[in-house]
Amino acid sequence: MDQFIVSGGRPLRGRVRVSGSKNAALPILISTLLTDVPCVIDNVPDLRDIHTTLRLIEQLGKRVEWIGSTVRVRVARPLGTAAPYDLVKQMRASILVAGPLLARRRRARVALPGGCAIGLRPIDIHLAGFRRMGVGVSFSHGDVVLRTRRLRPADIRLRFPSVGATENLMMAAAGIPGTTVIRNAAREPEIVDLARFLESLGACVIGAGGAVVRVDGAARLGGARHSVIADRIETGTLLIACLAAGGNIRVEGAGGEHLRAVLDALARAGAKVREEDGGIRITAAGRPRPVSIRTRPYPGFPTDLQAPWMAAMSVGRGRSRIREEIFEKRFLHAAELGRMGAWIRTDGEIADLEGVPRLHGAPVMASDIRAGAALLVAAVAARGRSEIHRVYHIDRGYERVEVKLRALGVRIRRVNPEKSSARAQLPS
């Protein structure tokens, strides 16, 4: 199993290009199930979750060709209706196949999703929306079974602005004639990117990025070529790493319009942040000022950057507080940061921090994607050698992260002790 070995404690210098957004690419790739016409998706990041998604849509009847950062999708056989557990357990976003399958086949069987160990993350918001569209819901042997005689347009109000539920319902609505209205919709940039792709297929989507989204669908959709937006979470993670370790870096291909809450927090923490043509530059020196945050739906501070922010505040000049209002049990990284010398006390949705002058390298273990990112941020800032275990979590959300960090001067390498041990045992 791969590990990262990081020798930290040096400021970051240089420039690095951000990858395409995983959270935008996943629903866009899945929405190719809505059409039999070939589609081309550019700026797709090379990540474990993307590989899982492509295997899933292949199992459902697509043929995939992936060259560089471009994915071509076309029909291989008639569209299936079942998403198996062996794939769904690896990635929570697999539930998004339900919307396209209901639109095209009027039924779907999806194993109850897996993914990161950060609380229950129920799919009841998805199911409530599907019920409004005339779908019957049942459960059988660990699967959710969805059936409808006719998927119908509906006026749907979400009890919480769930990103996944908004995407799932948008895709379902795009594949049927009539107008569906989604109220209290998620407003994330990834929603807007999906809307652009659905429009390029032939649907009409009005209001994406706002609280009310209207989708005028069609019984038959076409093909399209689309380029995925830059990954704002990867961008934010790199900027926060520079805040924690100090230095001067430029993140190319990134835009500040999707990161206002984060850029504001960075500035309050003492960093100089400047949006430049085609990128964002950050300069940081010394320990950051303590800045308390609470996670909120977009455009608030993103829950996916809460863990990296905790790592940076662990070396802040004083006390700060983090309130996690999106997911339960998303403080699993706090104990691992404590192994590196951080002072963190958690109680329910609250984490209180007392910044320390310096973190120290230690062996630590990632529990999910963003917890792994927090440990990377901490290791980059810490004095001495850190070993980060279970980096397959990090690989689910960050493309070639060790290569990008090395470009910024970080001493980091990927190792696999099991392979090294096997080679050592080979006869000479």
N, C-alpha and C positions, 0 to 999 in steps of 0.2 A: 504494500500500500504506500502510495507516494507521501512524502513529507516535504515541507519547506524548511530549509536551514537559513536563518537570517542573522547576520551580524549587524546590529543597528547602531544608532547613536550619531549618525552623520546627517547633515542637512541635505535636502533633495535639490538637485540642479538639473536643468535641461528641459526637454519638451517631449511630449508623448501624445499619440493620437488615440482618441477614445473610439471604442467599437460601437457597432449598431446596438440598439436597445433590445435586450432579451425580452423584456416585458411587452414590447411592441411587436417583435418578430413572432412570438408564439401564437397570439390570436390571428395574426395576418396569415401565417402559414396554415393554421387550422381552417381559416375561412376559405381556403382554396377548395375545400370539400363542397362548397356551395355551387361550383361550376364544373362542367365537363371540358371547358375550354382551357388550353394551357395558360399558365401564369408564370411570371418571372419576378422573383423577389431579390433585390440587391441590398447590400450592406447588412447581411445576416451574420451575426457573430458565431464563431466556432466554439460552442459550449455543449456541455453534457445534456442540458435540457433541450437544446435545439436538436441534437441527435435523437433523443427520445421522441420528440415531436414528429420528426421525419419518419422514424420507424412506425409510429402510430398511424400517420396518414397513409403510409405505404400498406400497412395491414388492412386499412379500410378501403383500399382500392386505387391508390395513386402510385405513379412512378416518379421517382425523385432523382434529379441530377444536380449535384452540388460541386461547383467549381469555384475555388477562391471564396469570395463572399457572396456569390450569386447562386440562388437555388431556383431550378426550373421544375415545375410540377405539372404533370399531365395525367390523363386517365390511363390506368393499366387494365382495370376490370370493373364490373359493376360495383357500386358503392355498398360496403358492408354496414352493419348497424351495431356491432359489438366492440367495445374497447376493453381489452383484456387486462386483468389485474397485474400481470408481470410487467406491463408498461406503465399503467396508471399509478402503481404504487411508487414509481420513481419521481413523479412530478404532478403536483396538484393541478396544474393548468390543463391536465388531460380532460377534466370535466367540460372544457369548452367545446369538445366535439359534439356535445348533446345538441346545441343550437342548430348547427348545420345539418346534422342527421335528422332532426325532427322536421326541418324545412324540406329536406330532399326525400326522406324515406318514411316520415311520420312515426318513426319509432327509434329508440336508442337504448342500448344496455351498456352502462358504464360502471366499472368497478368503483366503489367508493374511494375517493382520491387519497393519495399519500402526500409526499413532499417533505417540507421542513417540519421539525418537531417544535412548533411554536404555538401550541394550543389547539383548540378544537377546530377553528376556522371552518364552521359549518357551511353546507351548501344549501341551506334552507331558503336563502334569498333567491337563488337560481330557481329552485323548485316552485316557490310561490309565484314567481313570474311566469313560469311555464304553465302552471295551473290556470292562470288568467288567460293564457292563449289556447286553452282547451285540452291540455295534456293531462292524462291520468298518470299518477305516480305510485309505484309500489317498490318493494325491496325484496330481493331474493338472493340468498347465498352470498351476501356481501356486495351485491350489485344494486344500483338504482335502475329500475326499469321504467322507461317513459314511452307512452303510447298515445296516439291521437288519431281520430278518424279524419280530422281536418285541422291543421294548425291555423289558427285565426288571428288576425290583428287584434290588439287590445290596448287599453289604457292601463298602464302598470305604475304603481308607486312602490319604490323600494323602501324597506324600513331603515336601511342604512345604505349609503352610497358605495356599494361594493363594486370594485373594479371588474372582477370576474363575472359577476351577475350582469352588469351593464353590457359587457362584451358578448356574453352568451346570448342575451336577449336581442342585442343589435344584430347578431349574425342570423338568428332564427327569423327575425322580422325582415331582414334583407332578402330572404329566399322565398317569401310569399307575397302575393298581391295584397295591396291595402296599406293602411297607415297604422303603425304602432307608435305609441307615445310612452316614453320611459321617464318617470318623474323621480326626483331625488337621485338622479344618475351620478355616477362617478365623473369627475372632471379632469382626470389625469391626462397629460399629453399623449399617452399611449392610446387612450380612447379616441382622441382626435386623429391619430395616425391610422387606426383601424377604420374610422369613418371615411378617411380619404381613400383607403383601398376599396372599401365596399362601394363607394361612389364610382370608382374606376371600373368596377365590375358591372355597374348599371343600376345600382340602388340609389335612392336619394336620401341623404342624411342631413338633417338640419339641427343645429344647436349643440353639436358635439363640443365638449369643453365647457358646457354650461350645465345647469341643474336639470334641464328638460331637453331630452333628445327625441326628435321625431324621425322615424324611419319609414319611407315609402318603398316597399319592396317590389320584387318582380318574380314571376314564376320561373323565368329563365334568365340567368346571368351570364355575362361573357367572361373574357379573360382580360388580363392587365399586366403591366409592368410597374413595379413600385419599389422605391428605396426607403428602407427603414430609418427612422430618426435616430439620432445619437443617444447613447445610454446615459441618462442624467444621473443614475445611481452610481455607475462607474466613475463618472465625472466627479460627483460629490465625494466619493471615497478617496480619489486621488488628491483633491483639494484639501480634504480633512487630514490626510496623511502628511501633507506639507505643513499644515497648521501645527500638528503634533511634533514633527521632527525639525521644523524650520526649513528655510531655503527659499528658492525662487524657481517656479516651474510654470510652464505653459501647457495647458491641456487643449490640444488642437481638435477641431471638429465639434467642439462643445459650444452650446449656447446658454446664456444666462437666463433666458426668458422662462425656462422650465425649472429654475433653481432659485427663485427669488428668496424664499424663506431661508435656504441654506447660505446663500451669499450674504444675506443680512446677518446671520449668526456668525459667520466667519469674520465679518467686519467688526462686529461687537467684541469678538474674541481677540482683536488686535491685528488681524491680517490685513494686508492691502490687496484688494481684489479689483482687477480691471478687466472689463470685457473688451476684447480686441477683435479685429476683423478675423473671423474664422476660428476663434478660440477664447480661452479665459486664462489670464495670468494671475498667479497668487504669489505674494512675498510675505514671509513670516519670519520673525526672529524672537528668540526667547520663549519663555513659557507663555501659553495663551491665557488671556483673561477668562475667568469662569463665566460661562453663559448657560443659563438654564433654558431648556426647551421642553416642549410637549409635542408629541406626534399628533398629526391631524390629517384628515383627508386633504388631497390637493385643493388649494395651493399652500396648505400648511406644511410644516416640517415633515418630511417623509419618514414613515416607520422603517423603511429599508436603510436609512442612514442613522437611525438611532444608535445602533451598536458601534459603528465607527466614531460617532460623536462622543460616546461614552469613553472610548479609548483616548481620544484627544483631551477630554476634560479630566482624565485621570492624572494628567501632568499640568493641570491648570493652576493658576496662582490664587487658590482659595476654593470656596465651596460652591457647588452647583447642584442642580436637581434636574432629573429627567423624569417626565411623566409619559408613560406609554399608554395611549388611548385607543390603539387600533387592535393589537393582538395581545392576548394573555400569554403568560409564560415566555415573554421575549427578552428575559434578562439572564438567560443561561450563560452568556458570555461573561457576566460579572464575576463569577467565581474563578474563571480562568484568568481574567485580568488581575484578580487578587493574587494569583500565583506569581504574577510579575511585579507585585508590590503596590498595586492600586488599592486605594481605600474606598470601598463601595459598600453601602448598606441598602438592601432592597426590601420593600414591604409592599406586596401587591403590585400595583401599577406604578409605584414610585421607586426611584433609585436616587439616593443621596450620595454625593461624592465629595471627598476632601482631597484636592489635588496634592500630589507628592512631587518633590523636586525632580525625580527621575525614576522611570521604570527599569527593571532589570530583566535580562533574558532568562527564559525558563522553558521547559517543555510544556506545551499546552495543546488542547484538543478542540477542534471546531465542531460545533453541534448543528449548525445550519449555515446557509450561504453568508448571511450578513454577520453572524457571530464570527465566522472565519475571517471576514473582512476586518472586523474589529481587532482580531488578534494580529493580522498583518500590520495594521496601523500601529498597534502597540509595539510590535517587534521592530518596526522601522525606527521608532522613536527611542526604544530601550537601549540601555548600555549592555553590551555583551551578546551572547549567542542564544537565540531562541529556536526551538524545534516546534513546528506547527504540524500536528497530526490530523488525519482525516481531511486532507486538502481536496478530496473529491467534492466536498460541499462547496468549496470556493470555486472549483472548476465549473460548477453548475451556473455560476453567475458572472464570472470574470474571465475574459478571454486572454490567455497567455499572460496572466498578471505578473508572473516573475520576470518575463521578458520586458514588460513595460516598466516595472520598478527598477530593473537593472539599467534601463535607459536613463533613469533619473539618479543614478549613482548608488542605488541600494545594493548591498552585498547579499544576494539571495540566490539560492540554488535549489533545484528540485532533486530529491534523492528517493530511491526505493531500496530500503535496507534488505527486503526479502530477495529482490533480484540480485543485489550485490552479494548476498550470502550464498545464493545459488551458484553464481559464477565462481565464487571462491572455492566451492566444493567440487567443481568440475575437475576431472583428472587432467594432468598436464601431458 
